[in-house]
């Protein structure tokens, strides 16, 4: 058991469906655009950035896997 809460836990993550690659890429670009301006000296901002980028990346990879027919 870990003494921290990870950003992503697949055992409790609730899938809300897989977006299309276009939707996931658009969302990833939007999140990146928002989060790249975060203050690196602000711990809360960095946590929010990591969280947002983590979920955007998971959605993008799920969309790419679905497009290729991969089941993971």
Legacy VTK file of the C-alpha trace (Angstrom):
# vtk DataFile Version 3.0
C-alpha trace
ASCII
DATASET POLYDATA
POINTS 72 float
0.000 0.000 0.000
1.281 3.459 -0.861
1.431 6.349 1.561
0.169 8.781 -1.047
-2.668 9.132 -3.513
-1.523 8.643 -7.119
-2.794 10.922 -9.898
-4.256 7.943 -11.735
-5.582 4.749 -10.231
-7.106 2.440 -12.836
-8.846 0.427 -10.144
-11.033 3.407 -9.212
-11.014 5.414 -12.450
-14.495 5.470 -13.921
-14.398 5.279 -17.709
-16.762 7.787 -19.259
-16.346 6.428 -22.759
-13.546 6.833 -25.231
-13.508 10.086 -27.168
-12.568 10.236 -30.830
-8.924 10.952 -31.586
-9.878 14.410 -32.811
-11.820 15.196 -29.613
-9.037 13.837 -27.386
-6.348 15.756 -29.290
-8.380 18.967 -29.138
-8.890 18.516 -25.398
-5.205 17.724 -24.848
-4.233 20.896 -26.724
-6.700 22.929 -24.666
-5.425 21.525 -21.360
-1.801 22.022 -22.409
-2.525 25.611 -23.443
-4.107 26.296 -20.039
-1.566 24.469 -17.911
1.632 25.635 -19.577
1.006 29.080 -18.074
0.821 27.726 -14.512
3.166 29.242 -11.942
5.895 26.675 -11.291
6.355 28.121 -7.786
2.685 27.486 -6.894
2.298 23.950 -5.554
-1.480 23.896 -6.031
-1.139 25.092 -9.622
1.404 22.353 -10.324
-0.868 19.693 -8.838
-3.794 20.920 -10.945
-1.571 20.970 -14.039
-0.320 17.438 -13.438
-3.848 16.171 -12.804
-5.287 17.817 -15.914
-2.460 16.691 -18.168
-2.557 13.147 -16.783
-6.229 12.728 -17.618
-5.874 14.387 -21.034
-3.025 12.010 -21.886
-4.992 8.968 -20.731
-7.940 10.005 -22.917
-5.679 10.616 -25.908
-3.990 7.238 -25.564
-7.352 5.484 -25.120
-8.631 7.166 -28.280
-5.525 6.136 -30.242
-5.768 2.570 -28.941
-9.454 2.405 -29.881
-8.724 3.717 -33.345
-6.087 1.005 -33.823
-8.345 -1.636 -32.319
-6.101 -2.250 -29.301
-7.725 -3.447 -26.101
-5.830 -2.344 -22.990
LINES 1 73
72 0 1 2 3 4 5 6 7 8 9 10 11 12 13 14 15 16 17 18 19 20 21 22 23 24 25 26 27 28 29 30 31 32 33 34 35 36 37 38 39 40 41 42 43 44 45 46 47 48 49 50 51 52 53 54 55 56 57 58 59 60 61 62 63 64 65 66 67 68 69 70 71
